[in-house]
Every structure is written in C-alpha cells, then in structure tokens.
C-alpha cells in the first residue's frame, strides 16, 4: 500500500501506490530531508552590488545594513532597508531579488514572485536570479512558467546540477517522464555525491515503474551516506515496488531510527503493515505518524481505512471526519 514520501523541493507530498501519484496539499514534516537544499529555506542571498555612482554612500550603507540584518535573521529590519533602497532607486535588481526571497520566505508568496519578476525584467540573464524565480514559480505550482524561466538563460554556466534537478522536478509535475528522467540523470551525473539529486532520481524512477534502477541508484547513494534517513526511505520504497516487503520494512525501520520525528516514515510503515494485514501494527504506526503531524488529512484517512478493517467503525468515522476537515 502507498506510503507518503517527502519529495525533493516539492511543497507538498506524494502518495505512491505503484500505479498512481497524487499531490497532497499539506506540507510534509520532513524539512531536513528536502531535496535541492537551496533558496527559500536558507537566506543565501546574492551579494549586494555596488551602489550607483550618483548616490554611492547611502545605497551602499542600506545594502550593508540589510545584509547584516539578514545574517542576524532580523527580517523585518532587512525588509525596511531594502524598501529604502527601492524608494531611492526602484530599478535596483539586487534589492528586488533579495526582497522577493524575503517575502517568499515569510509566506508572502505572490508578493515575493512579483518582486523577483521585477528584478528579472531588469536583469534577465542573472543565472542566480533566474533560478530563484524559477524555483519560486515551482513552489507556487506554476510549472510551465518555471520551465520557461529556466530555459530563458542562455549562458552555459547556468546549467548546473541544481538547474537540471529543478527542471526535472518540473517535468515530473507535468507528467513528462522522458524529460523528467533525462534531466534528473544529468543532475546526478554532474553532482554524484549529492544525496538530494539521487533521491529525486530514485523517486522519479519508482514513479515510472523502474524499481530496480531506482534501487541501484539509491543503494549506491546509501553506501556514501549511510545515515541519510531520506535515502533509507527511498530504498524501502524501491523494495516495496519490487514486492519485497521484508526488505522494505527493514529499510523503513532504518529510516525511522535515523529520523524518528519524520511522520512520513511512520506513515510508510503503517501502509506497509496494513497491506500485509498486520492491522494492529498499522494502527500503531499511523498513530505515531499522527502524533508527529496531527494535521495530515491523508494519515487520518489511512487510519480510518485501517480501523474499518479492524471493524471499529465509530473510530474510523472520526478519522474520516478529521481528514475532511483538513
């Protein structure tokens, strides 16, 4: 049965049942297992550019103060400094860029995209800005726009492993399997020691039914990163796709040891146990997942289905009610 997986840079989760993939609206509780460990999570902003010659001192001071505020995670103060810069010069692309990321980071998604778009209109060939805007579109589920933005920069140096990983992730959302695998394979080839890119490729291969290749990719990465819980979870998914429930359980248990607070692993175990008819074990695993992430509607639904199998219709109905309320 399908466990829910964290998926790279995706803002939601996916459900895997070997035949169908469903987007789930809730954000996963696996932040340390997200792929593409970049942007919109850490404040790795572009370096401030020199201020215009006609007003060097003031703008430079604003940039320096904004940068210091960002380093100290004082986001309101940093925002005000960037706004001061833009009041002096509305076409300061670095300020628009960094302010856009700040808005995105603080949940003001549309405002963030608007500022990144304004910066991009001023400097459309800045590879970092281009990538950040494409990632913002991706997180806003504007996948076609994300692809177009990525492909708009012509400089060869912009074609990094992260570039191909994001492009592949977009194509995965657009259900274009050949382009998904082509780009994710490029990402892994360019950065073979990046476990996030390997996980993304394994995820896509499992989706495409290539469980043996997914297992090979993920096990190779697991040898390099034996304490990576996300990779252990992906290995379990591959074994499950191959029909080896015993190996899948061992991998899920290893992932749980490495990441005990990851609700997705307990959910994966619950679905595995439920599919095997081990209903009490499934109930325990689902309960653990809900204790870690009580607002996950999918887990409430899965627990409800499992409780129906246990002929506990009253408790099942309550789980279904909670699932519908989320």
Secondary structure, 3 states (H helix, E strand, C coil): CCCEEECCCCCCEEEECCCCEEEECCCCCCHHHCCCCCCCCCCCCCCCCCCCHHHHHHHHHHHHHHHHHHHCCCHHHHHHHHHHHHHHCCCCHHHHHHHHHHHHHCCCHHHHHHHHHHHHHHCCCCHHHHHHHHHHHHHCCCHHHHHHHHHHCCCHHHCCHHHHHHHHHHHHHCCCHHHHHHHHHHHHHHCCCCHHHHHHHHHHHHHCCCHHHHHHHHHHHHHHCCCCHHHHHHHHHHHHHCCCHHHHHHHHHHHHHHCCCCHHHHHHHHHHHHHHCCHHHHHHHHHHHHHHCCCCHHHHHHHHHHHHHCCCHHHHHHHHHHHHHC
